[in-house]
């Protein structure tokens, strides 16, 4: 068992099916997750105070994952943030990493890569 097995991850994506699929995947790895349908929902509930790591989509209805990243990085005790997107390009990746993302993941998410990023970000 690895240290990540005691962690709680926030999954923020406006695609309910993807959120639930990622939650199922993480559960098989022993990682608990809280699901949020938007960045606004996550911020309204002070979700960053409840989790050890955040996985957020770039393109969502309302606030983008990059905007969320910029807001959260200003908060004390902000957990590591992993950014995911279906629309990968070097510019977007550079922006996410420059804004403080711990990792940039392309959809469809590779489960081994995701778990490795969570391990690295939370260790």
Beta strands, then each sheet from edge to edge (+ up, - down):
strand 1: 8-12
strand 2: 32-36
strand 3: 53-57
strand 4: 80-85
strand 5: 103-106
sheet 1: 2+ 1+ 3+ 4+ 5+
end
